[in-house]
Each structure stands twice: as structure tokens, then as C-alpha cells.
Amino acid sequence: MKKILILLFIFSAPAFIFSQESGFEITKDWILIKQKSRSYFEKRKLLEIDTQALDDISNKKFSPDVEEALSGLLNDIIIYNKWDMPENSLKALDILQNKFSNKKYLFIISSDFANHYAADSPFVMAKIFSCLKSTIVGNYDENVKALSITYNAIKTPYIIEAKNSTVRYGTNTVMKFFREYLDEFPKLLNQGKIDSDPKKFDTVLRISAEIGI
């Protein structure tokens, strides 16, 4: 009888462990464990772990009350992966855009990233502009603030230097997505989807004029 119980345990344990893992939720505890464990892995392994974490977050629902904590983890992933595995950074931005109910975390992280890493991360910046473009409606004021900050961050490395014949790698991609982002504002204004208060539109008009749109 004892041998039978042991055999049952051996064969049932893997299934139990799998069911526990497959049924996990994105909670504050899960996020905390992920963040604390980051310092224990070498770069190659951590890149793999970040990829898996992003897959987990993408495929699981989570409540608004974990968004603040989760935004911290996503910010860590965006920064850490920006050069060695930028596709992870792009996926983290997708999550902030598409899965978060509160878009302020997208604006905060995008603005902070632009201030510190814009010059060396053209494709992440291009993705940021794509995400900002898709979140103007319903977030007009915060979006315009992010526009001002991100523009100031790319102005010297991608605009002024290009005018002085120093074209940085990725400049064309950054400017393509930035222009598309700017072009979205007048489209939405004409469609009546954003506030028509001219004071709110001043920033858009000023930046558009400066870059020749």
C-alpha cells in the first residue's frame, strides 16, 4: 500500500506543479519576486527570463490595482533590454499601451526613457511615438505633456545634428514615427475626438512648425 501511495505521488506531482504554474495570477507578490530575483542572474539568462515574464504578462489578465507595481517591472525590462534584446522593450511598451487601464504609466515611462536613453535607442523611441499616437484620445493633456518631453529629448540628437549633417543611426525611423504622431493630433481635432481649446493645441503647433510640418 505504501509503495502504491509513493507511486501515485510521483506520477501526480508533475501534473500538480504544472497546474499550479499555469493557473498563477499577476499579483503584487509575483511582481515583487520577479523584481527581487533580477539581481541573481547573468545577462543572457535574465534576457530569457524577461522574455518569459513578458509572455506571462501578455497572456494573463491583471487587475488595475497591480498596475503601479507592474509598471515598475516593465520599466526595468525596457531599460535592461534596450540594446541586447530591444524586442522585449517593444513588447513591454505594447503591454503598457494595450493592457493597462491607466495610461499614465505609459506616459511616465516613455518620458523618463526619452530623457535618459533617446540618443542611443532609436527603435525604442520609434515604438514610444507609436504608442503615444494610439493613446491620444481620452488622454489628451497627459499625452501632450509627454509629447513636449519626448520632443525635447530627440531634438538635439535626431533633428539639430541631422541639420548639421551628422545623421545618427536610426534617425529616419525616429522621425517617421514622430511625424506620424504629430500628424494624428490635427486629424483627431478635425474629427472632434479631442478638445478644440487652442491653448492645448499650442504645443503641437509649435513643434510641428519647428520641424517643418
Secondary structure by P-SEA (a helix, b strand, c coil): caaaaaaaaaaaaaaaaaaaaaaccccaaaaaaaaaacccccaaaaaaaaaaaaaaaaaccccccaaaaaaaaaaaaaaaaccccaaaaaaaaaaaccccccaaaaaaaaaaaaaccccccaaaaaaaaaaaaacccccaaaaaaaaaaaaaaacccccccccccccccaaaaaaaaaaaaaaaaaaaaaacccccccccaaaaaaaaaaacc
